[in-house]
Structures are given as structure tokens and as C-alpha cells.
Amino acid sequence: MATRTFDAVVIGAGPGGYVAAIRLAQLGKRVALVERESLGGVCLNWGCIPSKALIAAASLVDEIREAAGRGILVEAPRIDLARLREFKSAVVRKLVGGVGQLEKGNGVEVIAGTARFTSATGIEVAGGAEPLRLEAPAFILATGARSIEIPGFAFGGGAVWSAREAVDLPSVPGRLLVVGGGVIGVELGTVYAKLGAAVTIVEALPGILAGVDPEAVRLVQRGLRQRGATIHAGARALGFERRGEALAVRIEVGGVAQEIEVDQILVAVGMRPSTEGLGLEAAGVRVGPRGFVEVDGQGRTSAPSIFAIGDVAGPPLLAHKASKEGEIAAEAIAGRRSTRDWAAIPAAIFSDPEVASVGLGEEEARREGRQPLVGKFSFGALGRAIAMDRAEGFVKVIGDRETGRLLGATFCGPEASDLVAEATLALEMGATLEDVALTVHAHPTLPEAFMEACKAALGEAIHAINRPARPPAGGRTDRPA
Ligand code: NAD
């Protein structure tokens, strides 16, 4: 077996690994990037990107259906599934190709195959052009996570999709059962509902989207129901059998057994870290009780030569968190003092309406012993949102009553996933509510809602009637009267 030596080897080319490899190369390292499937990992191939292509297309169908309210009369839209699928695949191909060019342009050597540690400074790569041994003083493990399977609903037989099959859009089933009302269940449930499927969501917890602002969850539920979906919370799917063309699924709702007939099942009940077959024991890499690799603030594992980043290193399972950790680990390997010192990581759910949040929610702030100052502004009072016929939803900000500092924000409504960026920057820069309130925002735009929510927290909203509010005690520069 041929042996090759690098300064650093990255295992896994998802948004964690491919970014880490680029950053290592930028910092002058000779880098190999090992991937057994396609560059870009789940995010580019079977997750974030293809799902957003479908979400945008399904939303367009939805908008066309609703266009009559704005005087635009069109016939009921028909969907050419093959063309939609090809559009989605072209989006993926373009981005995966782009990653390949970036790696090449930065001098990263991409090696196809499956890696397994034989020591803390060496791996074997199988399944590629030729078996290889790679040696390096530093490794970054970025193998991601995979969908959890539940008893009675094995993937692979056609009847049960994981998210990976569902984003491939094999068909639009007449009736789709979604097991799991988390982020994937809600996002893909919304896509299929908009494309015409009768969607039923079965969620084990008392409500869908656990941990998300309850007011936002209510709007998402309403949106799903308006599109014909049924939501069973406090419910479990127990098993299914084929009945002719249909699937008869046994479910339990609030302890009561029921049977529902559907044409397809999607299981989205969470992800578990991909660590099998990696030889982590041989390398001395410790995993925690939930299977995630244990790391320090730079991503270093219990084996000092090996770093782990992204999903395999623990929640939140978000592409942008993986990328950031990839940069940090690369910089640590290059001898820099980078560490995970971010103020907050934003999260966005591409439901309808979208929900995005960053920093603390109201309850979390209370649990942390803070005295939250809450400001809210409705898109129903915002010119731009009304003009777009997208006036549903709100922006809610949480400030610290003592210092006036912004602690967090939740956006629910049009372009929430974009709007959260401003709040993230504000948090990263330690901004006060007043800093945002005093910033001039272009009119008429959606970000004005964030400014107005901060003003509302201070009792100074212009386009809403203010509830009497006590201004923060400190941290606020008084303006001349
Ligand atoms: P999730 O953890 O968000 O949701 C899974 C849901 O399934 C939970 O609500 C859980 O209570 C429920 N559940 C578990 N077992 C069940 C059972 N047997 N019957 C019924 N319900 C059951 O997981 P997901 O939606 O699969 O997403 C996986 C990961 O990917 C998440 O960590 C998520 O953050 C991430 N992701 C993020 C985005 C985004 O940021 N927009 C999009 C997709 C996925």
C-alpha cells in the first residue's frame, strides 16, 4: 500500500471539512481532503441546498395559487416533476463543482475513499482508485451525521424515505406521513403539502419544533393546516404494513391506537454522529455518551493530533456551525489561538412562515437569571411586508434590563432567515437595544421590523402603540431632549 505524507488531512468534505481544508491551505499547509461520496456532504447534496431549491419552487407554486388576491389570474399550476428534479440537481451540481474548483485552486488534494484511523497520525483509505496510507501530524474529523432509523420503519424498501430520498423528489405522494415534527419534518412536510400531498405529521413531544418560540410555532402550525396538513402531537408511529397500493400505519395519539392509510412515509426523527468504522479507538479519540466526539474549545479531541468539527462533534447540527469550527480547527493546527468564542449561532427554519432566531429567547433569559426586556413588532404593521402581501408574523427582541444589551431575537415571517443576520452581527458586536433603535434602516424594507422591535423594547416604537416600558437602568446613552 502506498504511503503519502501531508501537513494535515481532513476526513469528510461537508461544509465543515471542505472549509477546514481551504483554510489550512490558505495558512500554508499541504492538505488532503478525503471523501467517500460527493464533495459538499449532506448540506450540498442531500440537505440544505437541494431542500432550499425545492422549498423555493414549492413556495412559488403556493404564491401562484394565491395570486388572485392581488389581481393576478392564472390557471392552476401544474408541476413537471422531472424538470423540477433536474433544476434541483443542477443547483447541487453547480455548487459541488464550485467546491471542487475551490479545493483545486487552493492546492488541496481531494482523495476519494473511506478513511479509517490506524493510529493517531495515520489513516488507511479504502474504496478509492488504490488503497492508500496517509500520514500527517494533524487530522480533522468532519464526518457529519446520518438520519436515525426507528424500529418498524427501515429505510431502503421504498415505502420509507429518509430526508435524503425525500429531497430527491421521486414523486409527490397523494398522502404523506411524516414521522418527526422537527426541523426536517416541518420543512419537507411543507414542501410536499405545497406540491399537493395530504401531509400528516406525527410528533412524539407535546408539540412540533421543540425549543422554538411558541408564538412562532403556532403560526407555523397554522400555515401547515392551511395547506391541508394534519398534526398529531404526543403521538408515535408504531409500524406499518402494505395494503394493496397503500401503507396502513399504526399510530398512537395520546395513548389511543389508530390506523391511518398513506402512500408514503418520511421518517425525520433526528440525526446521530457518523463515527462507525473510523477506528476512533485505535487513534485514542473519546466519544461522549450520545456518540458525539468530545472536543475542547478549538475542536481538539482526546488525541492531541486529531480535531473534530461539525455534526460529529455535537449539536447544534448546523452547516454554518460546522464551517466556523472548521476554520477554528484549521487555524489551531496552524498555531493560531483561534477558539469557539462566538457570541451566538443563528438558526433558521425554512418553514412557512420562516422562523429564525439567535441568542437567548425570553424563557432562556429568565432561566439564566436575567431580567429580560422584551420588544415585539408585527409584520402586520410594516409597510414592506403588507405591500408584499406577506404581513404574517413578528420580530421579538430580548434585551437585558440592567445593561440594555441585546440578548437575543426571534424572527417569524417573510425572509426571517435573512433578517436574523443583522441581529447576529448586533449580538457579536455587543450592541444595545438602543444601538439598533438608533440605526437608520432603509425604508421600506423588512429589517425595519428589527429596528422597531428594539424601539418597542425601549417603549419608543413609532409604528406601534407602546406599552408603558421601563427603560434599561444602565448602558444607555441619554440623548438630548
Ligand atoms: P430534530 O431533532 O429537529 O427533530 C426530530 C423530531 O422527531 C423531534 O421533535 C422528536 O421529538 C421527534 N421524534 C423522535 N422520535 C420520534 C418518534 N419515534 N415518533 C415521532 N416523533 C419522534 O431532527 P430532524 O428534523 O431529523 O433534523 C436533524 C438535524 O438536522 C437537526 O439537528 C436539525 O437542527 C438539523 N437540520 C437543520 C435545518 C435548518 O437549520 N434549517 C434543516 C434540516 C435539518
Residues whose N, C-alpha, C, O or C-beta is under 5 A from the ligand:
A	BS01	NAD	I150 V179 G180 G181 G182 V183 I184 G185 V202 E203 A204 L205 A235 R236 A237 A268 V269 G270 M271 L317 A348 I349 F350
